[in-house]
Amino acid sequence: MLQKLEYLKKYTMRKNGYVRLIPFDEIPKINSLPNTWYEIFKEKDKKKKINTLFEIWNKYLSTELSNTISYLRQYTIDVELMEINDRFSILYTIKNSKGEVFYYEGRRPHENFNNEKLEESWKKIPASIQAFYENIHNGFYYYASGAMGLVPLENVTYLGEDDFDWNIIDDLEEPMQIDLNTSFGFFSNGMGTYVAIDYNNCDNNNATLWSAKTQPKYNINFWDFVDEWIVIGFDT
């Protein structure tokens, strides 16, 4: 346990950051968790906790994230309530098909946006994406990098931000098919590539694979790419 905590502390992403795993008997005394989380963590048995958690995933995105849910059901060996830098998250301990153990973080849903541009446009974002962030997690990603998953609302990238220098624009091989000023990157691979939604062109979860370095891929299905890339991350 001490070795695990030392590892987790390395990636709090804050100078004086802290992390702790909440003991079972302390959880009912916390008054700021989603009701569904109390249901999860009232279980002492690990398998029951895991099954209760993935019933929530299934309820909202059983089709869209079918491969992710299937993988997690098979390879998640524990889920714990974690307090990190004044927020609560679920820590997923996963032992992948290669026998490697690693951690994913799922933040508490219904957290504050801390992202003015996204908050202004939130109701224009596809309902399935809203459902994930409002009912499952405010971001689900590889703990050590904060990437290879759906990033927290505060870290969703507004592609029209003036500070971004998208060099690829000068080298596009075809006319741009999205408007950066109405586009947000919800999935990040941690190396400058995003699965992005242009809320003026997102019928049927239409999305774009956007990068500063490579040609964009237009008219992809948001969830097909996200589902595939999360699973790739588990075995990378």
Buried (B, 14 or more C-beta within 10 A) or exposed (E): EEEBEEBBEEBEEEEEBEBEBBEEEEBEEBEEBBEBBEBBBEBEEBEEBBEBBBEBBBEBBEEBBBBBBEBBBEBBEBBBBBBBEEBBBBBBBBBBEEEEEBBBBBBBBEBEBEBEBBEEBBEBBBEBBBBBBBBBBBBBBBBBBBBBBBBBBBBBBBBBEEEEEBEBEEEEEEEEEBEBEBBBBBBBBBEEBBBBBBBEBBEEBBBBBBBBEEEBEBEBBBBBBBBEBBBEBBEE
